[in-house]
Amino acid sequence: MKYNSGRLIVKLNGNHSRINASDQHSNLPKTGNFLYFTSSIAIAVDRMKYLFPVIVFLTFINFLQAQPVGYSYAKKITIQSSQVSGGADLVDFPVLISVTDNDLRETSSGGHVTNVNGYDIIFTTSDCGTLLDHQIERYVSTTGEYIAWVRIPTLSASSNTEIHMYYGNNSISGDPSLNSVWDSSYKGVWHFNNDVTDYTSNGSNLTDNSTTNLNAGKIGNARDLDNNTNILSSSTAGKYLLMSNGSFSGVTNFTFEGWVYLDRSNTNWERVFDFGQNTNVNFFLTLSNSTGSPANTNARITLTGNSGEQGAVVTNTTNTGSWIHWAVVLNNSASTMSIYRNGSLLGNATGVSLSPQDLEASTANYFGRSQYAADHYIDAKFDEFRISTTQRTAGWVATSYNNQNTPSSFYSIEPESVAESLCATLPVEFFDFSARPEGSSIKLHWITATEINNDYFTVERSVDGIVWQELALEKGAGTSHKLKEYTVYDTRPNPGESYYRIKQTDYDGSFTYSILQRVNLSLSNISIYYIQAQKELIIDLGITELYLTVSILSAIGEPVDIPIINTLSNRITYDASSLSKGMYVVRVVTPQGVKVQGLLIR
């Protein structure tokens, strides 16, 4: 279905007449150069068939899809399906958004982000209205550097995935970061963002033993385990991180993912991780099992010391001097263990019958230290460590590497646009939707010109334009090419300001949203319309002595100046003859609120 609300001007014969919502249909003028319909009178068109055909000169349009309220700017982000490995869609995948963009600087530094912490940056799906969970890792207000993780419900391997970024909302003061970015299979996620905090909801915080913060990691900050001389693990002088005792109770399947910058390889059996109790009961990853280079990489698990070890041993290449993404996947049901290096399978082992839960009760769960006294502490830097209690697929591991290694190749970001225009769509069929006070209720009224496979409408209400409540269901017309009129009353409206929208659902379950309509009893009844013949833009204020500002923006958000012809007590008339064909946005700001309306000049 296609939507269009606002104002419609059609050419008839005679004088210019403007019909208001309060006019009686029976008194409609039957002559006039132009007939001006408000949204609630559109049904009158069907009653005046003898006046047609008409020539439609201009249509004021609002927006096909609902979008977050109060945001001034937006960017479209397209995730490349070619970067999604494995051929299968990935569910609830955390995508890294890492960018330095002048537009994302805070306003005092010349950008358009209003919160000094970047809290007014949010993300939606391509429908413009469905918010995506995200978690901020770093924001630098003076440069526009922004690092965040965004949960994508379905990351397609066959077609590009489009999401939207919105920003520029000075009413936002709280941190929007959510740990629900990480699905329930994550045991712990450590960004090492000047801390060793777990960023899931599990509270799996690490204990730091003398490691230091590194400002320039692979992704934002990192941890530096600067063991620059060979220190035996029997010593307490080494630098390492420690997980809590009993961390692997009930864990059968397992995935470790993380970035390691190995400073030296002439250490002996240094550990990325070593979980368990002692030299008999442990599960470890070592990148180099001797002081030689290259040396074997081992991922092994045992309950009876080195004689009973199970897992992969593979010949490795030199690992020092660069960030390398490592992953270890233990699939308990398949009895396999695999090692991945930079997204590619390095080696695997079969016949692995043990699992992490067999390590319990674990008392020594190390990152950077070995259970064996004669092994060395690792001399390395760590970044973005994760442990999952599921076996991540090869496609998941490779896609994680693709995304984190070169974010700019993983997705493209389009230039900044005005938020209201990001989801603007030219109407094909006339549609109208209005929300107006009527007594103690709000009357919600909409008209469709065409419905194809339309099952039903859902009327939704919100106090902030973000969290929505269902009010009513209204059966659709299926397939129809005639004007259809619908009315629903909100008999218990919220006090103050509310937003309304219509969700239209097809028989196959697909859906779209109408424009937003705002109801505020204190907001003046402002009307915006354009007369093609005179090339005049008119703003009717409804009352006198109203303090307001008017902005006219091009489709790319640039201000457009046009002269004022006259200002009466309740009307402003602009000379719009200099406007070229295209779409514009008219924004009227009053002390009571903001009215935004699209304008298409043909």
Secondary structure as a PSIPRED ss2 file (coil, helix, strand):
# PSIPRED VFORMAT (PSIPRED V4.0)

   1 M C   1.000  0.000  0.000
   2 K C   1.000  0.000  0.000
   3 Y C   1.000  0.000  0.000
   4 N C   1.000  0.000  0.000
   5 S C   1.000  0.000  0.000
   6 G C   1.000  0.000  0.000
   7 R C   1.000  0.000  0.000
   8 L E   0.000  0.000  1.000
   9 I E   0.000  0.000  1.000
  10 V E   0.000  0.000  1.000
  11 K E   0.000  0.000  1.000
  12 L C   1.000  0.000  0.000
  13 N C   1.000  0.000  0.000
  14 G C   1.000  0.000  0.000
  15 N C   1.000  0.000  0.000
  16 H E   0.000  0.000  1.000
  17 S E   0.000  0.000  1.000
  18 R E   0.000  0.000  1.000
  19 I C   1.000  0.000  0.000
  20 N C   1.000  0.000  0.000
  21 A C   1.000  0.000  0.000
  22 S C   1.000  0.000  0.000
  23 D C   1.000  0.000  0.000
  24 Q C   1.000  0.000  0.000
  25 H H   0.000  1.000  0.000
  26 S H   0.000  1.000  0.000
  27 N H   0.000  1.000  0.000
  28 L C   1.000  0.000  0.000
  29 P C   1.000  0.000  0.000
  30 K C   1.000  0.000  0.000
  31 T C   1.000  0.000  0.000
  32 G C   1.000  0.000  0.000
  33 N C   1.000  0.000  0.000
  34 F E   0.000  0.000  1.000
  35 L E   0.000  0.000  1.000
  36 Y E   0.000  0.000  1.000
  37 F E   0.000  0.000  1.000
  38 T C   1.000  0.000  0.000
  39 S H   0.000  1.000  0.000
  40 S H   0.000  1.000  0.000
  41 I H   0.000  1.000  0.000
  42 A C   1.000  0.000  0.000
  43 I C   1.000  0.000  0.000
  44 A H   0.000  1.000  0.000
  45 V H   0.000  1.000  0.000
  46 D H   0.000  1.000  0.000
  47 R H   0.000  1.000  0.000
  48 M C   1.000  0.000  0.000
  49 K H   0.000  1.000  0.000
  50 Y H   0.000  1.000  0.000
  51 L H   0.000  1.000  0.000
  52 F C   1.000  0.000  0.000
  53 P C   1.000  0.000  0.000
  54 V C   1.000  0.000  0.000
  55 I E   0.000  0.000  1.000
  56 V E   0.000  0.000  1.000
  57 F E   0.000  0.000  1.000
  58 L E   0.000  0.000  1.000
  59 T E   0.000  0.000  1.000
  60 F C   1.000  0.000  0.000
  61 I C   1.000  0.000  0.000
  62 N C   1.000  0.000  0.000
  63 F C   1.000  0.000  0.000
  64 L C   1.000  0.000  0.000
  65 Q C   1.000  0.000  0.000
  66 A C   1.000  0.000  0.000
  67 Q C   1.000  0.000  0.000
  68 P C   1.000  0.000  0.000
  69 V C   1.000  0.000  0.000
  70 G C   1.000  0.000  0.000
  71 Y C   1.000  0.000  0.000
  72 S C   1.000  0.000  0.000
  73 Y E   0.000  0.000  1.000
  74 A E   0.000  0.000  1.000
  75 K E   0.000  0.000  1.000
  76 K E   0.000  0.000  1.000
  77 I E   0.000  0.000  1.000
  78 T E   0.000  0.000  1.000
  79 I E   0.000  0.000  1.000
  80 Q C   1.000  0.000  0.000
  81 S H   0.000  1.000  0.000
  82 S H   0.000  1.000  0.000
  83 Q H   0.000  1.000  0.000
  84 V C   1.000  0.000  0.000
  85 S C   1.000  0.000  0.000
  86 G C   1.000  0.000  0.000
  87 G C   1.000  0.000  0.000
  88 A C   1.000  0.000  0.000
  89 D C   1.000  0.000  0.000
  90 L E   0.000  0.000  1.000
  91 V E   0.000  0.000  1.000
  92 D E   0.000  0.000  1.000
  93 F E   0.000  0.000  1.000
  94 P E   0.000  0.000  1.000
  95 V E   0.000  0.000  1.000
  96 L E   0.000  0.000  1.000
  97 I E   0.000  0.000  1.000
  98 S E   0.000  0.000  1.000
  99 V E   0.000  0.000  1.000
 100 T E   0.000  0.000  1.000
 101 D C   1.000  0.000  0.000
 102 N H   0.000  1.000  0.000
 103 D H   0.000  1.000  0.000
 104 L H   0.000  1.000  0.000
 105 R C   1.000  0.000  0.000
 106 E E   0.000  0.000  1.000
 107 T H   0.000  1.000  0.000
 108 S H   0.000  1.000  0.000
 109 S H   0.000  1.000  0.000
 110 G C   1.000  0.000  0.000
 111 G C   1.000  0.000  0.000
 112 H C   1.000  0.000  0.000
 113 V E   0.000  0.000  1.000
 114 T C   1.000  0.000  0.000
 115 N C   1.000  0.000  0.000
 116 V C   1.000  0.000  0.000
 117 N C   1.000  0.000  0.000
 118 G C   1.000  0.000  0.000
 119 Y C   1.000  0.000  0.000
 120 D C   1.000  0.000  0.000
 121 I C   1.000  0.000  0.000
 122 I E   0.000  0.000  1.000
 123 F E   0.000  0.000  1.000
 124 T E   0.000  0.000  1.000
 125 T E   0.000  0.000  1.000
 126 S C   1.000  0.000  0.000
 127 D C   1.000  0.000  0.000
 128 C C   1.000  0.000  0.000
 129 G C   1.000  0.000  0.000
 130 T C   1.000  0.000  0.000
 131 L E   0.000  0.000  1.000
 132 L C   1.000  0.000  0.000
 133 D C   1.000  0.000  0.000
 134 H E   0.000  0.000  1.000
 135 Q E   0.000  0.000  1.000
 136 I E   0.000  0.000  1.000
 137 E E   0.000  0.000  1.000
 138 R E   0.000  0.000  1.000
 139 Y E   0.000  0.000  1.000
 140 V E   0.000  0.000  1.000
 141 S C   1.000  0.000  0.000
 142 T C   1.000  0.000  0.000
 143 T C   1.000  0.000  0.000
 144 G C   1.000  0.000  0.000
 145 E E   0.000  0.000  1.000
 146 Y E   0.000  0.000  1.000
 147 I E   0.000  0.000  1.000
 148 A E   0.000  0.000  1.000
 149 W E   0.000  0.000  1.000
 150 V E   0.000  0.000  1.000
 151 R E   0.000  0.000  1.000
 152 I E   0.000  0.000  1.000
 153 P E   0.000  0.000  1.000
 154 T E   0.000  0.000  1.000
 155 L E   0.000  0.000  1.000
 156 S C   1.000  0.000  0.000
 157 A C   1.000  0.000  0.000
 158 S C   1.000  0.000  0.000
 159 S C   1.000  0.000  0.000
 160 N C   1.000  0.000  0.000
 161 T E   0.000  0.000  1.000
 162 E E   0.000  0.000  1.000
 163 I E   0.000  0.000  1.000
 164 H E   0.000  0.000  1.000
 165 M E   0.000  0.000  1.000
 166 Y E   0.000  0.000  1.000
 167 Y E   0.000  0.000  1.000
 168 G C   1.000  0.000  0.000
 169 N C   1.000  0.000  0.000
 170 N C   1.000  0.000  0.000
 171 S C   1.000  0.000  0.000
 172 I C   1.000  0.000  0.000
 173 S C   1.000  0.000  0.000
 174 G C   1.000  0.000  0.000
 175 D C   1.000  0.000  0.000
 176 P C   1.000  0.000  0.000
 177 S C   1.000  0.000  0.000
 178 L C   1.000  0.000  0.000
 179 N H   0.000  1.000  0.000
 180 S H   0.000  1.000  0.000
 181 V H   0.000  1.000  0.000
 182 W C   1.000  0.000  0.000
 183 D C   1.000  0.000  0.000
 184 S C   1.000  0.000  0.000
 185 S C   1.000  0.000  0.000
 186 Y E   0.000  0.000  1.000
 187 K E   0.000  0.000  1.000
 188 G E   0.000  0.000  1.000
 189 V E   0.000  0.000  1.000
 190 W E   0.000  0.000  1.000
 191 H C   1.000  0.000  0.000
 192 F C   1.000  0.000  0.000
 193 N C   1.000  0.000  0.000
 194 N C   1.000  0.000  0.000
 195 D C   1.000  0.000  0.000
 196 V C   1.000  0.000  0.000
 197 T C   1.000  0.000  0.000
 198 D C   1.000  0.000  0.000
 199 Y C   1.000  0.000  0.000
 200 T C   1.000  0.000  0.000
 201 S C   1.000  0.000  0.000
 202 N C   1.000  0.000  0.000
 203 G C   1.000  0.000  0.000
 204 S C   1.000  0.000  0.000
 205 N C   1.000  0.000  0.000
 206 L C   1.000  0.000  0.000
 207 T E   0.000  0.000  1.000
 208 D E   0.000  0.000  1.000
 209 N E   0.000  0.000  1.000
 210 S C   1.000  0.000  0.000
 211 T C   1.000  0.000  0.000
 212 T E   0.000  0.000  1.000
 213 N E   0.000  0.000  1.000
 214 L E   0.000  0.000  1.000
 215 N C   1.000  0.000  0.000
 216 A C   1.000  0.000  0.000
 217 G C   1.000  0.000  0.000
 218 K C   1.000  0.000  0.000
 219 I C   1.000  0.000  0.000
 220 G C   1.000  0.000  0.000
 221 N C   1.000  0.000  0.000
 222 A E   0.000  0.000  1.000
 223 R E   0.000  0.000  1.000
 224 D E   0.000  0.000  1.000
 225 L E   0.000  0.000  1.000
 226 D C   1.000  0.000  0.000
 227 N C   1.000  0.000  0.000
 228 N C   1.000  0.000  0.000
 229 T C   1.000  0.000  0.000
 230 N C   1.000  0.000  0.000
 231 I C   1.000  0.000  0.000
 232 L E   0.000  0.000  1.000
 233 S C   1.000  0.000  0.000
 234 S C   1.000  0.000  0.000
 235 S C   1.000  0.000  0.000
 236 T C   1.000  0.000  0.000
 237 A C   1.000  0.000  0.000
 238 G C   1.000  0.000  0.000
 239 K C   1.000  0.000  0.000
 240 Y E   0.000  0.000  1.000
 241 L E   0.000  0.000  1.000
 242 L E   0.000  0.000  1.000
 243 M E   0.000  0.000  1.000
 244 S C   1.000  0.000  0.000
 245 N C   1.000  0.000  0.000
 246 G C   1.000  0.000  0.000
 247 S C   1.000  0.000  0.000
 248 F C   1.000  0.000  0.000
 249 S C   1.000  0.000  0.000
 250 G C   1.000  0.000  0.000
 251 V C   1.000  0.000  0.000
 252 T C   1.000  0.000  0.000
 253 N C   1.000  0.000  0.000
 254 F E   0.000  0.000  1.000
 255 T E   0.000  0.000  1.000
 256 F E   0.000  0.000  1.000
 257 E E   0.000  0.000  1.000
 258 G E   0.000  0.000  1.000
 259 W E   0.000  0.000  1.000
 260 V E   0.000  0.000  1.000
 261 Y E   0.000  0.000  1.000
 262 L E   0.000  0.000  1.000
 263 D C   1.000  0.000  0.000
 264 R C   1.000  0.000  0.000
 265 S C   1.000  0.000  0.000
 266 N C   1.000  0.000  0.000
 267 T C   1.000  0.000  0.000
 268 N C   1.000  0.000  0.000
 269 W C   1.000  0.000  0.000
 270 E C   1.000  0.000  0.000
 271 R E   0.000  0.000  1.000
 272 V E   0.000  0.000  1.000
 273 F E   0.000  0.000  1.000
 274 D E   0.000  0.000  1.000
 275 F E   0.000  0.000  1.000
 276 G E   0.000  0.000  1.000
 277 Q C   1.000  0.000  0.000
 278 N C   1.000  0.000  0.000
 279 T C   1.000  0.000  0.000
 280 N C   1.000  0.000  0.000
 281 V C   1.000  0.000  0.000
 282 N E   0.000  0.000  1.000
 283 F E   0.000  0.000  1.000
 284 F E   0.000  0.000  1.000
 285 L E   0.000  0.000  1.000
 286 T E   0.000  0.000  1.000
 287 L C   1.000  0.000  0.000
 288 S C   1.000  0.000  0.000
 289 N C   1.000  0.000  0.000
 290 S C   1.000  0.000  0.000
 291 T C   1.000  0.000  0.000
 292 G C   1.000  0.000  0.000
 293 S C   1.000  0.000  0.000
 294 P C   1.000  0.000  0.000
 295 A C   1.000  0.000  0.000
 296 N E   0.000  0.000  1.000
 297 T E   0.000  0.000  1.000
 298 N E   0.000  0.000  1.000
 299 A E   0.000  0.000  1.000
 300 R E   0.000  0.000  1.000
 301 I E   0.000  0.000  1.000
 302 T E   0.000  0.000  1.000
 303 L C   1.000  0.000  0.000
 304 T C   1.000  0.000  0.000
 305 G C   1.000  0.000  0.000
 306 N H   0.000  1.000  0.000
 307 S H   0.000  1.000  0.000
 308 G H   0.000  1.000  0.000
 309 E C   1.000  0.000  0.000
 310 Q E   0.000  0.000  1.000
 311 G E   0.000  0.000  1.000
 312 A E   0.000  0.000  1.000
 313 V E   0.000  0.000  1.000
 314 V E   0.000  0.000  1.000
 315 T E   0.000  0.000  1.000
 316 N C   1.000  0.000  0.000
 317 T C   1.000  0.000  0.000
 318 T C   1.000  0.000  0.000
 319 N C   1.000  0.000  0.000
 320 T E   0.000  0.000  1.000
 321 G C   1.000  0.000  0.000
 322 S C   1.000  0.000  0.000
 323 W C   1.000  0.000  0.000
 324 I E   0.000  0.000  1.000
 325 H E   0.000  0.000  1.000
 326 W E   0.000  0.000  1.000
 327 A E   0.000  0.000  1.000
 328 V E   0.000  0.000  1.000
 329 V E   0.000  0.000  1.000
 330 L E   0.000  0.000  1.000
 331 N E   0.000  0.000  1.000
 332 N C   1.000  0.000  0.000
 333 S C   1.000  0.000  0.000
 334 A C   1.000  0.000  0.000
 335 S C   1.000  0.000  0.000
 336 T E   0.000  0.000  1.000
 337 M E   0.000  0.000  1.000
 338 S E   0.000  0.000  1.000
 339 I E   0.000  0.000  1.000
 340 Y E   0.000  0.000  1.000
 341 R E   0.000  0.000  1.000
 342 N C   1.000  0.000  0.000
 343 G C   1.000  0.000  0.000
 344 S E   0.000  0.000  1.000
 345 L E   0.000  0.000  1.000
 346 L E   0.000  0.000  1.000
 347 G E   0.000  0.000  1.000
 348 N E   0.000  0.000  1.000
 349 A E   0.000  0.000  1.000
 350 T E   0.000  0.000  1.000
 351 G C   1.000  0.000  0.000
 352 V C   1.000  0.000  0.000
 353 S C   1.000  0.000  0.000
 354 L C   1.000  0.000  0.000
 355 S C   1.000  0.000  0.000
 356 P H   0.000  1.000  0.000
 357 Q H   0.000  1.000  0.000
 358 D H   0.000  1.000  0.000
 359 L H   0.000  1.000  0.000
 360 E C   1.000  0.000  0.000
 361 A C   1.000  0.000  0.000
 362 S C   1.000  0.000  0.000
 363 T C   1.000  0.000  0.000
 364 A C   1.000  0.000  0.000
 365 N E   0.000  0.000  1.000
 366 Y E   0.000  0.000  1.000
 367 F E   0.000  0.000  1.000
 368 G C   1.000  0.000  0.000
 369 R C   1.000  0.000  0.000
 370 S C   1.000  0.000  0.000
 371 Q C   1.000  0.000  0.000
 372 Y C   1.000  0.000  0.000
 373 A C   1.000  0.000  0.000
 374 A C   1.000  0.000  0.000
 375 D C   1.000  0.000  0.000
 376 H E   0.000  0.000  1.000
 377 Y C   1.000  0.000  0.000
 378 I C   1.000  0.000  0.000
 379 D C   1.000  0.000  0.000
 380 A E   0.000  0.000  1.000
 381 K E   0.000  0.000  1.000
 382 F E   0.000  0.000  1.000
 383 D E   0.000  0.000  1.000
 384 E E   0.000  0.000  1.000
 385 F E   0.000  0.000  1.000
 386 R E   0.000  0.000  1.000
 387 I E   0.000  0.000  1.000
 388 S E   0.000  0.000  1.000
 389 T C   1.000  0.000  0.000
 390 T C   1.000  0.000  0.000
 391 Q C   1.000  0.000  0.000
 392 R C   1.000  0.000  0.000
 393 T C   1.000  0.000  0.000
 394 A H   0.000  1.000  0.000
 395 G H   0.000  1.000  0.000
 396 W H   0.000  1.000  0.000
 397 V H   0.000  1.000  0.000
 398 A H   0.000  1.000  0.000
 399 T H   0.000  1.000  0.000
 400 S H   0.000  1.000  0.000
 401 Y H   0.000  1.000  0.000
 402 N H   0.000  1.000  0.000
 403 N H   0.000  1.000  0.000
 404 Q H   0.000  1.000  0.000
 405 N H   0.000  1.000  0.000
 406 T C   1.000  0.000  0.000
 407 P H   0.000  1.000  0.000
 408 S H   0.000  1.000  0.000
 409 S H   0.000  1.000  0.000
 410 F H   0.000  1.000  0.000
 411 Y E   0.000  0.000  1.000
 412 S E   0.000  0.000  1.000
 413 I E   0.000  0.000  1.000
 414 E C   1.000  0.000  0.000
 415 P C   1.000  0.000  0.000
 416 E C   1.000  0.000  0.000
 417 S E   0.000  0.000  1.000
 418 V E   0.000  0.000  1.000
 419 A H   0.000  1.000  0.000
 420 E H   0.000  1.000  0.000
 421 S H   0.000  1.000  0.000
 422 L H   0.000  1.000  0.000
 423 C C   1.000  0.000  0.000
 424 A C   1.000  0.000  0.000
 425 T C   1.000  0.000  0.000
 426 L C   1.000  0.000  0.000
 427 P C   1.000  0.000  0.000
 428 V C   1.000  0.000  0.000
 429 E C   1.000  0.000  0.000
 430 F C   1.000  0.000  0.000
 431 F E   0.000  0.000  1.000
 432 D E   0.000  0.000  1.000
 433 F E   0.000  0.000  1.000
 434 S E   0.000  0.000  1.000
 435 A E   0.000  0.000  1.000
 436 R E   0.000  0.000  1.000
 437 P E   0.000  0.000  1.000
 438 E E   0.000  0.000  1.000
 439 G C   1.000  0.000  0.000
 440 S C   1.000  0.000  0.000
 441 S E   0.000  0.000  1.000
 442 I E   0.000  0.000  1.000
 443 K E   0.000  0.000  1.000
 444 L E   0.000  0.000  1.000
 445 H E   0.000  0.000  1.000
 446 W E   0.000  0.000  1.000
 447 I E   0.000  0.000  1.000
 448 T E   0.000  0.000  1.000
 449 A C   1.000  0.000  0.000
 450 T C   1.000  0.000  0.000
 451 E E   0.000  0.000  1.000
 452 I E   0.000  0.000  1.000
 453 N E   0.000  0.000  1.000
 454 N E   0.000  0.000  1.000
 455 D E   0.000  0.000  1.000
 456 Y E   0.000  0.000  1.000
 457 F E   0.000  0.000  1.000
 458 T E   0.000  0.000  1.000
 459 V E   0.000  0.000  1.000
 460 E E   0.000  0.000  1.000
 461 R E   0.000  0.000  1.000
 462 S E   0.000  0.000  1.000
 463 V C   1.000  0.000  0.000
 464 D C   1.000  0.000  0.000
 465 G C   1.000  0.000  0.000
 466 I C   1.000  0.000  0.000
 467 V C   1.000  0.000  0.000
 468 W C   1.000  0.000  0.000
 469 Q E   0.000  0.000  1.000
 470 E E   0.000  0.000  1.000
 471 L E   0.000  0.000  1.000
 472 A E   0.000  0.000  1.000
 473 L E   0.000  0.000  1.000
 474 E E   0.000  0.000  1.000
 475 K E   0.000  0.000  1.000
 476 G E   0.000  0.000  1.000
 477 A E   0.000  0.000  1.000
 478 G E   0.000  0.000  1.000
 479 T E   0.000  0.000  1.000
 480 S E   0.000  0.000  1.000
 481 H C   1.000  0.000  0.000
 482 K C   1.000  0.000  0.000
 483 L C   1.000  0.000  0.000
 484 K E   0.000  0.000  1.000
 485 E E   0.000  0.000  1.000
 486 Y E   0.000  0.000  1.000
 487 T E   0.000  0.000  1.000
 488 V E   0.000  0.000  1.000
 489 Y E   0.000  0.000  1.000
 490 D E   0.000  0.000  1.000
 491 T C   1.000  0.000  0.000
 492 R C   1.000  0.000  0.000
 493 P C   1.000  0.000  0.000
 494 N C   1.000  0.000  0.000
 495 P C   1.000  0.000  0.000
 496 G C   1.000  0.000  0.000
 497 E C   1.000  0.000  0.000
 498 S E   0.000  0.000  1.000
 499 Y E   0.000  0.000  1.000
 500 Y E   0.000  0.000  1.000
 501 R E   0.000  0.000  1.000
 502 I E   0.000  0.000  1.000
 503 K E   0.000  0.000  1.000
 504 Q E   0.000  0.000  1.000
 505 T E   0.000  0.000  1.000
 506 D E   0.000  0.000  1.000
 507 Y C   1.000  0.000  0.000
 508 D C   1.000  0.000  0.000
 509 G C   1.000  0.000  0.000
 510 S C   1.000  0.000  0.000
 511 F E   0.000  0.000  1.000
 512 T E   0.000  0.000  1.000
 513 Y E   0.000  0.000  1.000
 514 S C   1.000  0.000  0.000
 515 I C   1.000  0.000  0.000
 516 L C   1.000  0.000  0.000
 517 Q E   0.000  0.000  1.000
 518 R E   0.000  0.000  1.000
 519 V E   0.000  0.000  1.000
 520 N C   1.000  0.000  0.000
 521 L C   1.000  0.000  0.000
 522 S C   1.000  0.000  0.000
 523 L C   1.000  0.000  0.000
 524 S C   1.000  0.000  0.000
 525 N C   1.000  0.000  0.000
 526 I C   1.000  0.000  0.000
 527 S E   0.000  0.000  1.000
 528 I E   0.000  0.000  1.000
 529 Y E   0.000  0.000  1.000
 530 Y E   0.000  0.000  1.000
 531 I E   0.000  0.000  1.000
 532 Q C   1.000  0.000  0.000
 533 A C   1.000  0.000  0.000
 534 Q C   1.000  0.000  0.000
 535 K C   1.000  0.000  0.000
 536 E E   0.000  0.000  1.000
 537 L E   0.000  0.000  1.000
 538 I E   0.000  0.000  1.000
 539 I E   0.000  0.000  1.000
 540 D E   0.000  0.000  1.000
 541 L C   1.000  0.000  0.000
 542 G C   1.000  0.000  0.000
 543 I C   1.000  0.000  0.000
 544 T C   1.000  0.000  0.000
 545 E C   1.000  0.000  0.000
 546 L C   1.000  0.000  0.000
 547 Y C   1.000  0.000  0.000
 548 L C   1.000  0.000  0.000
 549 T E   0.000  0.000  1.000
 550 V E   0.000  0.000  1.000
 551 S E   0.000  0.000  1.000
 552 I E   0.000  0.000  1.000
 553 L E   0.000  0.000  1.000
 554 S E   0.000  0.000  1.000
 555 A C   1.000  0.000  0.000
 556 I C   1.000  0.000  0.000
 557 G C   1.000  0.000  0.000
 558 E C   1.000  0.000  0.000
 559 P E   0.000  0.000  1.000
 560 V C   1.000  0.000  0.000
 561 D C   1.000  0.000  0.000
 562 I C   1.000  0.000  0.000
 563 P C   1.000  0.000  0.000
 564 I E   0.000  0.000  1.000
 565 I E   0.000  0.000  1.000
 566 N E   0.000  0.000  1.000
 567 T E   0.000  0.000  1.000
 568 L C   1.000  0.000  0.000
 569 S C   1.000  0.000  0.000
 570 N C   1.000  0.000  0.000
 571 R E   0.000  0.000  1.000
 572 I E   0.000  0.000  1.000
 573 T E   0.000  0.000  1.000
 574 Y E   0.000  0.000  1.000
 575 D E   0.000  0.000  1.000
 576 A C   1.000  0.000  0.000
 577 S C   1.000  0.000  0.000
 578 S C   1.000  0.000  0.000
 579 L C   1.000  0.000  0.000
 580 S C   1.000  0.000  0.000
 581 K C   1.000  0.000  0.000
 582 G E   0.000  0.000  1.000
 583 M E   0.000  0.000  1.000
 584 Y E   0.000  0.000  1.000
 585 V E   0.000  0.000  1.000
 586 V E   0.000  0.000  1.000
 587 R E   0.000  0.000  1.000
 588 V E   0.000  0.000  1.000
 589 V E   0.000  0.000  1.000
 590 T E   0.000  0.000  1.000
 591 P C   1.000  0.000  0.000
 592 Q C   1.000  0.000  0.000
 593 G E   0.000  0.000  1.000
 594 V E   0.000  0.000  1.000
 595 K E   0.000  0.000  1.000
 596 V E   0.000  0.000  1.000
 597 Q E   0.000  0.000  1.000
 598 G E   0.000  0.000  1.000
 599 L E   0.000  0.000  1.000
 600 L E   0.000  0.000  1.000
 601 I E   0.000  0.000  1.000
 602 R C   1.000  0.000  0.000
